[in-house]
Amino acid sequence: MYQVLLCRLRYKLSFRDIAEFFLLRGLEFTHETVRDWEERFAAMFAQQLRAKRQGKVGKIWLVDETYIRVKGRWCYLYRAIDEDGNWVDVRLSEKRDMEATKAFFSRVHEVAGEPPQGVVTDGLISYPRAIDEELGTDVEHEARGYLGNLIEQSHRGIKQRYSPMLGFGAIESAKRFCQAFDEVRQFLRPGAKMTELASLSKQREHFVERVSELEELFQAI
């Protein structure tokens, strides 16, 4: 079950692709079984990983929203990374307004444990007030254009992973998947900083070690 969930979150495979892949390994189940396991366990898995990151967030947050299609409608995926490129948090909203922005910062504050020194955004009108009210007036806010905010590159992971799915069928399943996807992606990230370089052998060694840790974490659910 753990390997099925990992394949679902890590690789560009549909429910049917995963069922077919494991059939070749002698394990027979339907695509609906994959869907059921994701629904039952992905959120708990993500929460375990999120708890491990509690209080381990950088002092500068880069924040932006990207678009995710749910039931044929565009929804707004608020995402944040820190100055080293490490993922901070995510929140999917059907609206992009003050309430949604404040809810996002409240969620990020929860995992960080304390306010950042500064927040970099794209200048969305709701950000300054939301930062003041949820994080405090001492937090510096900087607005940068599209090319100046590194989180634009970070969006590629979820955009590329969700694209073959042709959108989500329900807002709750979309929230569950987006959270779990980014948690696993961050946990498997080879370095703590964007400037860190590692050989291919080191990257593979790190990947195998982290996958083993994920399996132990999943078994504890």
Secondary structure, DSSP 4 states (H G I P E B T S, - for coil): -HHHHHHHHHSS--HHHHHHHHHTTT----HHHHHHHHHHHHHHHHHHHHHHTTT---SEEEEEEEEEEETTEEEEEEEEEETTS-EEEEEEES--SHHHHHHHHHHHHHHHSS--SEEEE---TTHHHHHHHHH-TTSEEEE--GGG-THHHHHHHHHHHHGGGTSBSSHHHHHHHHHHHHHHHHHT-S-SSTT----HHHHHHHHHHHHHHHHHHHHT-
